[in-house]
């Protein structure tokens, strides 16, 4: 796969997208996709590490596996949902289906990405999640 040209509006600095418990191949694929965008990937192995990362700096998006050793996407969504600037949560799964997608959206997650990843779909979903996060952060700052 060759990196596509990123059409995302450039911001003053690169933003960190956190990957929680994604396999090395999926992380490599995301880094390749992100190479032409203003995003950097930080990969962590556990729910606890993902939450620590999101607490230590503003993170617009977290991409996580459906299940991992110290929890699942629902617990991660609950934990980061308590933050002042909660990131958008995207669940990645080889078993992405309508049931998972409906559950993620109904519980407040942003979207579901099927693995193996499709570059165009990843770009679209992550771009929208980042823009949505910025809109919420700025609206909250402006209107309280």
N, C-alpha and C positions, 0 to 999 in steps of 0.2 A: 504494500500500500504506500503510495506516495502522499506526503502531506498536502492537504488542500490549502488554498489561499484563504486565510481567515478574513471574514467580513465584519468581525466584531469591532465596535468602536473602541479605539485605543484609549486607555485611561492613563493617568500619570505614572502608574506603577503596575507591575504584574500582580495578579491576584492569585492567591493560593486556593486550589481545589484540593480537598482532603479525600484520599481514598482509604477506606477502612476495610481491611481483610480481603483485598482483591489479590488474586494470584499474580505472580510476576509477569506472566504473559499479558494479562489485562492491563496492568500498570504500564508496561512497555508500550502497548497500543495507545493508551491514553496520552502518554508523554509524546508519542509521535504525532497524534492529532493536535495536541496543545502546542507543539513547537512553532506553529505559525500564528498562534493566538496570544493574547496577553495573560495567559494562565500558566501557572506552574503547579505541578502535582507533588503533594506531600503524601507519602504512603505510610500508613501505620497499621499494625497488626491486630490491635484490639479495640473494643468499644471504649475502654477507659482511656487509651491513648488518643483516640479520636476526639473524645470530650475534652481532654486536657488541651489538645491543639486548638479546638474551637474556643476554649476559655482564654487562651493566651493571646489570641489575635482574632480580629474580625475575619471570619471565613464565610464567603458567600454560598458555597456549595460543598456538600459531602456526598460522595458516591460510595455506597457500601454494598457488600454482599447481603443476601437475604438473612443468612444465619452465620454466626461466628462463635468462637470458643467461649466468650464471656457475655453472650447475649444475642440479640437479633436486631433487626432494623427498627422494630417497634420500641424497644428499650432505648436505642440510640436516639430516635425521634423524640421520645419523652425527655431524655436528658438534655439534648441541645435546644429543645423547645423552651426551656427555662431561661435561656440566655437572653440578654438585652437585645442582641441582634442575632436571632436564631438563623442558622444557615438553611438553605433549601436542601432537602434530602432526596437523593435519587437512589433507588434500589436497583442493583444489577443482579441478574439471575439467569442461569441457563434454563430455568423453568418458568420464565416470564409468561404469564397467561392473563386472561381477562380477570380472573379471580384476584390474583396478586395486584394487578393494576388498580382494580376497584378498591381493594383494601388499602393500598398505599394512599390513594387520593382521598378516600373517606376518612382516614386517620390523620391527614394533614401533611403527608409527604408530597413531594413535587411531581415525581414521575418514576417510571420503571424503564430500564434499558435491558434489552435481551443481550446475552453474551452467547457466542462471540460478538463483539461490538461491530456495528456498522458506523463508519466514520461520519457520514452525513447525519445520521440519527444522533450520534453523540454530540456533534457540533451543534445541532439544532436544540437539543434538550438542555445541554449545559449553557448555551448562550441565553436561552429564555430564562433559565433558573438564575443566572447571574443578574440579568436585567431586572427580573422580578424582585430579587433581594435588594438591589440598589434602590428600586422604586419604593419598597417598603421602608428601608432605612431612612431615605430622604423625606418621605411623607411623615414618618414618625417624628423626625427631627423638626420638621416644619410645623406640623399640626398637633404634635404631642400624642 
